[in-house]
């Protein structure tokens, strides 16, 4: 029982660690040589975009699984669960536990997709700000001549 939850938590921790590493890399690249930083950030943004595209079907499926579980959960009242416990209907309780674990896995997959989107947004924002800053600098240079 605890093994499944441990695996789910490990998956989420791993995804968070990956994102933290990517953002740390972004910060260090952004403070580096401007031309090289832009190239590195654009490359990483493309890589994240490709990962998002690769995982699109999994994310869509996970969102559908979550929605389905929520609907099933609404139909399973506290009274029903208490009745299952009182009657020791282990198969129903086991099914409920398995469904809850699947929901947790789907929620982690959805969170992972959201983290990928957030990472891509951060890189895109850096690139947009970089473009704006370059345009301002060129405008200033032209004005100063």
C-alpha positions in Angstrom: 0.0 0.0 0.0 2.7 2.5 1.0 4.8 1.5 -2.0 2.4 3.0 -4.5 2.2 6.3 -2.5 6.0 6.4 -2.2 6.4 6.0 -5.9 3.9 8.8 -6.6 5.7 11.1 -4.2 9.1 10.2 -5.7 7.8 11.0 -9.2 6.5 14.4 -8.1 9.8 15.2 -6.2 11.8 14.2 -9.3 9.8 16.5 -11.5 10.1 19.4 -9.1 13.9 18.8 -8.9 14.2 18.8 -12.7 12.3 22.1 -12.9 14.4 23.7 -10.2 17.6 22.6 -12.0 16.2 24.0 -15.3 15.4 27.4 -13.6 18.7 27.5 -11.9 20.4 26.9 -15.3 18.2 29.7 -16.8 19.3 32.1 -14.1 23.0 31.3 -14.6 22.7 31.5 -18.4 20.8 34.7 -18.3 23.6 36.3 -16.3 26.2 35.1 -18.8 27.3 36.4 -22.1 24.2 37.9 -23.7 24.5 36.3 -27.2 25.3 32.9 -25.8 22.6 33.2 -23.1 19.9 33.9 -25.7 21.0 30.9 -27.8 21.0 28.6 -24.7 17.6 29.8 -23.5 16.1 29.4 -27.0 17.5 25.9 -27.2 16.2 24.9 -23.8 12.8 26.5 -24.5 12.5 24.4 -27.7 13.5 21.3 -25.7 10.8 22.0 -23.1 8.3 22.6 -25.9 9.1 19.3 -27.5 8.7 17.6 -24.1 5.3 19.2 -23.7 4.2 18.0 -27.2 5.5 14.4 -26.4 3.6 14.3 -23.2 0.4 16.0 -24.5 -1.6 12.7 -24.8 -0.6 11.6 -21.3 -1.6 15.0 -19.8 -4.9 14.9 -21.6 -5.6 11.4 -20.5 -4.7 12.3 -16.9 -7.1 15.3 -16.9 -9.8 13.0 -18.1 -9.0 10.4 -15.5 -9.2 13.1 -12.8 -12.6 14.3 -14.0 -13.9 10.8 -14.2 -12.7 10.0 -10.7 -14.3 13.2 -9.3 -17.6 12.1 -10.8 -17.3 8.6 -9.4 -16.4 10.1 -6.0 -19.5 12.2 -5.9 -21.6 9.0 -6.3 -19.7 7.3 -3.4 -21.1 8.9 -0.3 -19.6 8.7 3.1 -22.5 6.6 4.2 -21.7 4.0 1.5 -18.1 3.9 2.6 -19.1 3.6 6.2 -21.4 0.7 5.2 -18.6 -1.0 3.3 -16.4 -0.8 6.3 -19.0 -2.0 8.7 -19.8 -5.0 6.4 -16.1 -5.5 5.7 -16.7 -5.3 1.9 -13.1 -5.4 1.2 -13.4 -5.7 -2.6 -15.3 -2.4 -2.7 -12.9 -0.7 -0.4 -10.0 -2.1 -2.4 -11.5 -0.8 -5.6 -12.0 2.6 -4.0 -8.3 2.7 -2.8 -7.1 1.7 -6.3 -9.2 4.4 -7.9 -7.9 7.0 -5.4 -4.3 5.9 -6.2 -5.0 6.2 -9.9 -6.4 9.7 -9.3 -3.3 10.6 -7.4 -1.1 9.4 -10.3 -3.2 11.4 -12.7 -3.0 14.5 -10.5 0.8 14.2 -10.4 0.9 13.8 -14.2 -1.3 16.9 -14.6 0.9 18.8 -12.2 3.9 17.6 -14.1 2.4 19.0 -17.3 1.6 22.2 -15.6 5.2 22.5 -14.4 6.4 21.9 -18.0 4.1 24.7 -19.1 5.4 27.0 -16.3 9.0 26.2 -17.2 8.3 27.0 -20.9 6.5 30.2 -19.9 9.6 31.3 -17.8 11.9 30.8 -20.7 9.5 32.5 -23.1 9.2 35.4 -20.7 13.0 35.7 -20.5 13.3 35.7 -24.3 10.5 38.3 -24.6 12.2 40.6 -22.1 15.6 40.1 -23.8 14.1 41.1 -27.2 12.5 44.2 -25.6 15.7 45.2 -23.9 17.7 44.7 -27.1 15.2 46.9 -29.0 15.5 49.6 -26.4 19.3 49.5 -26.5 19.3 49.8 -30.3 16.8 52.7 -30.1 19.0 54.4 -27.5 22.1 53.9 -29.7 20.4 55.3 -32.8 19.2 58.3 -30.8 22.7 58.9 -29.3 24.3 59.1 -32.7 
